[in-house]
Amino acid sequence: MKFPDMVHALKPNPKSHIQENWRILDFSHHPESLHMFTFLFDDIGIPQDYRHMDSSGVHTYTLIDKAGKAHYVKFHWKPTCGVKNLLEDEAITVGGANHSHATQDLYDSIAAGNYPEWKVLIKVMDPADEDRFDFDPLDVTKTWPEDILPLQPVGRMVLSKNIDNFFAENEQLAFCLSIIVPGIYYSDDKLLQTRIFSYSDTQRHRLGPNYLQLPANAPKCVHHNNQHEGFMNFMHRDEEVD
């Protein structure tokens, strides 16, 4: 599993806390990194801002329909205002003037009522076709070809409100790949299987064992479970707990 090595390569030097190019390029000796570096050093590698960048999920998930049939899916987001990027010299100028330019652009746009919007699309594959390709569809370093598996629109995502408290509503968020809703499930993607464990483990270390009780992470509806005690447990329970 080379994912931890990739993360370490992109992080600052643990001795000097300086992000060094040689650490990043050293990871490029792994052939699996070609996919990532192709995007990074392409013209799309530096988005103009958050509103003008598209996105796609790393992993392959499984959607289960009403009949119980499973399909592999890849998620994609396309900005309705188009994709815009910066060249290296432009990025140096813009970032040098305001290192938070993308965050400010997003915040100011939402505050002005110019809500950023993305089309949500999926690529769908029948699990029975997994072995028919000349590549492993569950390999995160591979891209599903759109001429064979076209993008299908399923909805849209609109950011219509700025947060009121950055720490409470952003820094305390705990996104975990292991938390899913009915109708969506995992796949045999090896990296996904690893991150299912590692993300929740990291959140417990970062925010505490009861991080799911924080308002930013707790469900909005009434919920009942058998959890009790533990550090930072502020759930009010007046009933018997098995």
N, C-alpha and C positions, 0 to 999 in steps of 0.2 A: 504494500500500500504506500504510494508515493505522495499522497495528499498532504501529510504533515510536512514532508520535505519541501513541497511547493509553498506552503504557508510560511515556513521558516525562511525560504529564499526571498520572499516578498517583504518580509518584516525587516526592521532596522537591525544592524549588527548588535548582538546582545552585549558586546563590550563597550562600544562607542555610542550606541543608539543612533547611528547614522545609516540611512537607507543607501546602500552601495550597489552600483550597477553590476559589479562583478558577481555579487551573490545571485542576482536575478539571472544573469547570462550563464552562470555556472549550471543552473537548473536546465538551461536549454540543451544541454548534452543528452538529456533524456528524450528519446524520440517522441514520447507521448506528449511532450510540451509543444510540439509543432502547431497543433490546433490553436492553443492559447496565444502563442507568440505571433501567429499569422494575423489574428485579430488585433493584438496589442500594437503591432508596428504597421498596421494598415492605416489608411486615411481615416477610418472610423475609430481609431484607437483613442482619440481625445474628443469626447462629446463637447459641443458648445455649452450645453447646460443640461439639467435633468429633463426639461420639458421637450427637448429635441433629441432624445436618445431612445432607441428601441432596446428591448430586453428579451431574454429567453431563459427558461429554466435550465438548470444544469442536468437534472436527472429525468429519467423516464418513470412516470407514475402509471397507475392503472385506474381507469374509470370503469365502474360497474353499473350497467343500465338496470331498468326495472325488471327485466327478464333474468337478471343475474349473469349476463354475458360480460366478460371482461375485455377491455381494449387497452393497449398501451397508448399513452399520450405524451406529447411534449407541449409545453405551454410557451406562448410567445405574446409579446406586447409591442404594438406599433403605434407611435405617437401620431395623433391626427394632424398635428401641425408640421409634420415632416421631420426628417432626420437631418441635423446640422452638426458639423464637426469643426474643430480648429486644427490648423497646421501648427507645427512645433513652435515657430516664431510667434504666432498669434497667441498660443497658449502661454508662452513666457510673458508676453505683454499683459494679457488679461489676468493671468494668475498673479503676476507681480504687482499689479495695481490693487487686486482684491482677491486674496486666497480663498475667500468664501463666496466668490461671484455666483457659482451655480446655486448654492443654498439661498443667497439673497434674491436671485432671479425667481426661484420657485416660491419663496415666501411672499415677495412683492406681487407676483402674478396672482396668487390665490387671494391675497388681501384686496386686490383691485377687482376681483370678480372674474378675472381671466383664467378660469379653471383649466388646468392641464388635463388632457384626456388621452387615453390610449385604447386602441382596439385590442381586445383579447381574442387570440386565435389559438387553435390547437392543431397539431398533426396527430393523426390516428393510425394505429397499426394493429392488425389482428395478431395476437400472440402466436397463432399457428404459422404465421409468415416469418417468424423471427429468424429461422435458419435458411431462408430463401435469398438473403442478401450476401454480398461478398464482404461484409463487415458486420461487426457485432452491434446491433442497434442499442444495446444496453451499455455500450462503452461511452463514457461521457466525453471522450476526445473525438467522437465521430458526430457528424451532422447528417440528419435525415434529409435526403435530397427532395426538394419541393416538387420536382417533376414527377416523382413517384408517390410521394406522400404530401399532397398539397395542404396549405394552410386553410383552415376552416374557421370562419368567424363564429364566436359563441357569446360575445358580450362586449362590455367596455368598462374601463376603470377611470373614474374621475376623482381628482383630489379637490374637494370643495371646501375644506376648512383647515386653517392652520391650528396647530396645537397651542394650548395655553401655557403649558409648563414643560419645557424641554426635557428635564430630568425625569419627571414623573411619567410622561407620556411617550418618551422616546428612549432615553437611556435605560429605563427599566423594562422595556419590551423584551420578550424572550421568545423569539421565533425558534420553533423546534420542528424538525422534519417528522418527528414521531407523533405529533399531534395532528390528527386528521379527522374529517367528518365522514358520515355515511355516504357511500357512493364513490369515494376515492380511496385507493389503497397503494401499497408500495409495489415495486417490481424486484427482480433479481439483480438489479444494478448494484455492483459490488461496493462502489463508493457510497451510494445511498444507504445501503445496509450498515455501513460503518458510521455514517453521520447520524443515523437514527439514534444510535447510542450516544455518540460523542456530544451532540448539541445539548441534549437534556442534562448530561453530566456537567457540561460547561456552565449551563445556566444555574445549576444548583451551587456551583462554586462561586459564580459571579454575583448572584442575587440572593442565595440562601435556599434551603430545602423547600420552603413554601412559596417559591416564586410565582406559582400559578394562582396564588391568592391576591397578588398585587392587582390593583384596579386595571392596570394596562393589560393584564394577561387573563384575568378572571372572566368567565362567561357572563353575558349581560342577563341571562335568564336565571331563574332559581335553579340551583343545582344541589344534588344530594350525593354524598359519597361517604366512605368510611375513614376518611383522614382525620387525625386528631393529634394534638401535641406537636412537638418539634419546635425548633427555634423560629422566632418571628412568625408564629402562628397567630393570626388575629381574626380567624373565622369564629363568629359567635355560634356556639352549638349548645342548645339546651335539651337535646334529646339524647337517648341512649345511643352509644356508638359501639357496634360489635367489634 
